[in-house]
């Protein structure tokens, strides 16, 4: 079922969204301005208080910043309210892994909503599921390393991108890898709506890309040595002006091999 309505999220004025039935039998809005579904936790509301409460730096091998988080809270350039900018001096020049932020809480299966705005052409960031698997945020790139791609696993669904200076939304259903006797029996999988458009369905994720500087398990067997441990939601800082707002997450326990959404 699809219906349109006007929804006003905290500090964010938004337009019509789509109503879909989620695989867990919960109903969820998708797209820019979608509010938290029942049982979801808001993990970023635009305030410095929540950024400091629920997030910290990922202290990976390349980490070179320091707490408190140096990312800036700035005015939303489109709507009312405040948002966070991926701006940290340690990442100047595109030094990824030096100043990425990650949730203090770790997750296995989950439903995620996150909104981002690329300020300038070529803006680069990334949304890391379990601090392992990157959903790319990269303006201008339509390859498997580009905007909206499950990085190096799918082509970029660039047709769904609204462009520089506009808010975009990823709605993600993620199923963590499954293990038997300590060995990976099923890879992680992800389904995703990009600005309300279904772009990935039950996409398997074979490895961690980007090496040890990109996220946990990246240095294990060339990224193929996935471990059976939860991980936080990570946002990448590469010295570009990318904004984030309206981030919420609901923990799930997905049965079977299906990570998908259902209408």
PyMOL commands that set and color helices and strands:
alter all, ss='L'
color gray80, all
select helices_A, chain A and resi 48-54+89-91+158-160+221-223
alter helices_A, ss='H'
color red, helices_A
select strands_A, chain A and resi 6-9+12-16+18-22+27-30+41-44+55-57+72-75+82-85+101-103+109-118+124-129+133-138+168-175+178-180+183-186+188-194+197-205+234-235+242-252+261-262
alter strands_A, ss='S'
color yellow, strands_A
deselect
rebuild
show_as cartoon
